[in-house]
Amino acid sequence: MGNHFTLLKSDQATKARLGRLVTPHGAVETPCFMPVGTQGTVKAVLPRDLHELGCQILLGNTYHLYLRPGHERIRQLGGLHRFMNWPGPILTDSGGYQVFSLGAMRKISEDGARFQSHIDGSSHLLTPEKAVEIQEALGSDIAMVLDECIPHDAARDYVRDSTERTLRWAERSLNARQRPEQLMFGIVQGGMFEDLRRDCVDALAAMDFEGYAVGGLGVGEGEEKLNTIGAFTVQLLPEHKPRYLMGVGRPQDIIHAVRAGFDMFDCVIPTRNGRNGTLFTWQGKVSIKRAEFADDGRPLDESCGCYSCQNFSRAYLRHLFMAGEMLSAQLNSLHNLYFYHRLMDKCREAIRDGRADAWASLVKFAEAS
């Protein structure tokens, strides 16, 4: 398989990396953040606005798009890019995380995961081959293999057996490929056990995927385990392939992970928090629903260049939220995504310039968050 990733620079003071990932729908400068477009849309945000705030790549959800409107329908309508009018790169997850979060509504076997739809209760079997078929129909630029997201407190025997099955599923995913232009990432599992993480990396590296993701973190294990297991695992991964930390998205966690050597991130935090009235600023998080903002005519963040801060006051943002207006979700989500993309800009600048003071300010922000 060809290498679509160029490692441009490694930071001398940390393990942070500057890279460029080339996909069929364009190049992505890393480290990068991917907004989550679960059902073919980033909730409450127009594709035009995503482009204007500097978004490079989106994440789509295989599970949800398979159930509704269906991958074959999307294929017939020209693929996911045309369907949602997003011209840039798209990464699709395999659906595994959503299936395994169903709990009693799913059953795992060697074949795959049988589950009941959360929409109508219908029964489906998601196999590694089916996950590849769905993602190829969607036409995403990067497809993820099917894996099991292991609970953080799972016993060692369970983690070992599950990780070994995930590796067999990864090999089946490779064998099922019909579209070689679609990049495919393997997913490292192994729970909280370093030796199992190492064994998983060794086996996946031998399969020579175009990129590698680390899964099973950010699932309740706590910040210390997240940082230590993440930092341990990322340094085992092939140096000249992109490294993706799945589903981890607090700003402080992203900063730590970038410094550990991760290149790609996704999370629902900026949009979900926006819809719930929690906004990110360089002075810390702000709950816009608080009464103190009712008469506050200042922008949310006077140093922010986003559309929301350039045009509206804290009082107006609070009014929209308290009134339950749809515009509240739009303006808040837009601001949070703008903040996240500026965070990634700052990380790339710190690596590019090799500036210790730039890292120091980011670390200080992380520690205060």
Secondary structure as UniProt FT lines:
FT   STRAND          5..10
FT   STRAND          17..23
FT   TURN            24..25
FT   STRAND          26..30
FT   STRAND          32..37
FT   TURN            38..39
FT   TURN            43..44
FT   HELIX           47..52
FT   TURN            53..54
FT   STRAND          58..61
FT   HELIX           62..67
FT   TURN            68..69
FT   HELIX           71..76
FT   TURN            77..78
FT   HELIX           80..84
FT   STRAND          90..93
FT   HELIX           96..100
FT   TURN            101..102
FT   HELIX           103..105
FT   STRAND          106..108
FT   STRAND          113..116
FT   TURN            118..120
FT   STRAND          123..126
FT   HELIX           128..138
FT   STRAND          142..144
FT   TURN            152..153
FT   HELIX           156..176
FT   TURN            180..181
FT   STRAND          183..188
FT   TURN            191..192
FT   HELIX           194..207
FT   STRAND          211..214
FT   HELIX           223..234
FT   TURN            235..236
FT   TURN            239..240
FT   STRAND          243..245
FT   TURN            246..247
FT   HELIX           251..260
FT   STRAND          264..267
FT   HELIX           269..275
FT   TURN            276..277
FT   STRAND          278..279
FT   TURN            282..283
FT   STRAND          286..287
FT   TURN            288..289
FT   HELIX           291..293
FT   TURN            294..295
FT   TURN            302..303
FT   HELIX           307..311
FT   HELIX           314..323
FT   HELIX           326..353
FT   HELIX           356..368
//
